[in-house]
Amino acid sequence: MDVGDEEERLGALLLRLAKSAHVLQRRNMGDLGLTPAQARALAVLGHCDAPPRMAELAERLQVVPRAVTPVVDALEEAGLVRREIDPDNRRSTLVTLTEEGRVMCRRFGEFRARAAGELFAPLDAGERRTLLELMEKVEESGKNLRADCRSAHARFDA
């Protein structure tokens, strides 16, 4: 098997596993009443040390800022987040989790863990640790690639 075949198999396998994970997560979190975009935004907010500005949330979600507005609108309507004026820049809006939002984040984390447990059930603990280390290594490399892409887009948009 040559390198091209191996990379093609890796790419196809990654896509199939991502779809499987998505199906498992949707099945496990179906009763939460969140769209995938809302759940993702909530998960990102749950990992923020401080409430992010709307533009920062968009960057963390890797979407354009205008795409965040309807997601935050829906989360706010559901009582999971609230918008606050940024005291350091009154023209900016911060997105803050409510207590109900924090509870939902914990539930979402439980559902995600259950889905991962199902997906990776064939692996023993050592294999899971190894896979985690390898995936984190690939993700770290991907962060650099995403930063390069954002920089290229910024130069193009300027």
C-alpha positions as CSV (number, residue, x, y, z in Angstrom):
1,M,0.0,0.0,0.0
2,D,1.5,3.4,-1.0
3,V,1.3,6.6,1.0
4,G,-1.5,8.0,-1.1
5,D,-3.7,5.0,-0.5
6,E,-3.0,5.2,3.2
7,E,-3.9,8.9,3.4
8,E,-7.1,8.2,1.4
9,R,-8.1,5.5,3.8
10,L,-7.3,7.8,6.8
11,G,-9.4,10.5,5.3
12,A,-12.4,8.3,4.5
13,L,-12.2,6.6,7.9
14,L,-12.1,9.9,9.7
15,L,-15.2,11.1,7.9
16,R,-17.0,7.8,8.6
17,L,-16.1,8.0,12.3
18,A,-17.1,11.7,12.5
19,K,-20.5,10.8,11.0
20,S,-20.9,7.9,13.5
21,A,-20.0,10.2,16.4
22,H,-22.4,12.8,15.1
23,V,-25.2,10.2,14.9
24,L,-24.5,8.9,18.4
25,Q,-24.4,12.5,19.9
26,R,-27.6,13.5,18.2
27,R,-29.3,10.3,19.5
28,N,-28.0,10.9,23.0
29,M,-28.8,14.6,23.1
30,G,-32.0,14.6,21.2
31,D,-34.1,15.5,24.2
32,L,-32.1,18.6,25.0
33,G,-33.9,20.6,22.4
34,L,-30.8,22.1,20.9
35,T,-29.6,22.3,17.3
36,P,-26.1,21.1,16.6
37,A,-25.0,24.7,16.2
38,Q,-26.5,25.7,19.5
39,A,-25.0,22.8,21.3
40,R,-21.6,23.5,19.8
41,A,-21.8,27.2,20.9
42,L,-22.9,26.2,24.3
43,A,-20.0,23.8,24.6
44,V,-17.5,26.5,23.6
45,L,-19.0,28.9,26.1
46,G,-18.7,26.3,28.8
47,H,-15.0,26.1,28.2
48,C,-14.4,29.9,28.2
49,D,-12.6,31.3,31.3
50,A,-14.4,34.6,30.9
51,P,-17.5,35.6,28.8
52,P,-16.3,36.1,25.2
53,R,-17.4,38.9,22.9
54,M,-19.7,37.9,20.1
55,A,-16.8,38.2,17.6
56,E,-14.5,36.0,19.8
57,L,-17.3,33.4,20.0
58,A,-17.5,33.4,16.3
59,E,-13.7,32.9,16.0
60,R,-13.8,30.0,18.5
61,L,-16.6,28.4,16.5
62,Q,-14.7,29.1,13.3
63,V,-17.7,30.9,11.7
64,V,-18.3,34.4,10.4
65,P,-19.6,36.8,13.2
66,R,-23.0,37.2,11.6
67,A,-23.6,33.4,11.9
68,V,-23.3,33.6,15.7
69,T,-26.2,36.1,16.1
70,P,-29.1,33.7,15.4
71,V,-27.5,31.0,17.5
72,V,-27.0,33.3,20.5
73,D,-30.6,34.7,19.9
74,A,-32.0,31.2,20.3
75,L,-29.8,30.3,23.3
76,E,-30.9,33.6,24.9
77,E,-34.5,32.9,24.2
78,A,-34.1,29.5,25.8
79,G,-32.7,31.1,28.9
80,L,-29.2,29.5,28.5
81,V,-27.2,32.7,27.8
82,R,-27.5,36.4,28.3
83,R,-25.9,39.3,26.5
84,E,-24.1,41.9,28.6
85,I,-22.4,45.1,27.6
86,D,-18.6,44.8,27.8
87,P,-17.5,47.1,30.5
88,D,-14.2,47.6,28.8
89,N,-15.7,48.4,25.4
90,R,-19.4,49.5,25.5
91,R,-19.7,48.9,21.8
92,S,-19.1,45.2,22.3
93,T,-21.4,42.6,23.7
94,L,-20.4,39.7,25.9
95,V,-22.1,36.3,25.9
96,T,-22.5,34.9,29.4
97,L,-23.9,31.5,30.4
98,T,-26.8,31.5,32.8
99,E,-27.0,28.9,35.6
100,E,-29.4,27.0,33.4
101,G,-26.8,27.2,30.6
102,R,-24.1,25.8,32.9
103,V,-26.4,22.9,33.8
104,M,-27.1,22.3,30.1
105,C,-23.3,22.3,29.4
106,R,-22.8,19.6,32.0
107,R,-25.6,17.5,30.5
108,F,-24.2,18.0,27.0
109,G,-20.8,16.9,28.3
110,E,-22.4,13.7,29.8
111,F,-24.1,13.0,26.4
112,R,-20.9,13.6,24.5
113,A,-19.0,11.2,26.9
114,R,-21.7,8.6,26.5
115,A,-21.4,8.8,22.7
116,A,-17.6,8.6,22.8
117,G,-17.9,5.6,25.1
118,E,-20.1,3.8,22.6
119,L,-17.9,4.8,19.6
120,F,-14.6,3.7,21.3
121,A,-15.9,0.7,23.2
122,P,-13.8,-1.7,21.1
123,L,-10.6,-0.1,22.4
124,D,-9.1,-0.9,25.8
125,A,-7.9,1.9,28.1
126,G,-4.3,1.9,26.7
127,E,-5.5,2.1,23.1
128,R,-7.9,4.9,24.0
129,R,-5.0,6.9,25.6
130,T,-2.8,6.3,22.6
131,L,-5.6,7.4,20.2
132,L,-6.2,10.5,22.3
133,E,-2.6,11.5,22.2
134,L,-2.4,11.0,18.4
135,M,-5.7,12.9,17.9
136,E,-4.4,15.8,20.1
137,K,-1.2,15.9,18.1
138,V,-3.2,16.1,14.8
139,E,-5.5,18.7,16.3
140,E,-2.6,20.9,17.4
141,S,-1.2,20.8,13.9
142,G,-4.7,21.8,12.7
143,K,-4.7,24.8,14.9
144,N,-1.7,26.1,13.2
145,L,-3.3,25.4,9.8
146,R,-6.5,27.2,10.8
147,A,-4.5,30.2,12.1
148,D,-2.7,30.3,8.7
149,C,-6.1,30.2,6.9
150,R,-7.5,33.0,9.1
151,S,-4.4,35.1,8.4
152,A,-4.8,34.5,4.6
153,H,-8.5,35.5,4.7
154,A,-7.7,38.6,6.7
155,R,-5.1,39.6,4.0
156,F,-7.6,38.9,1.3
157,D,-10.5,40.8,2.9
158,A,-8.3,43.9,3.6
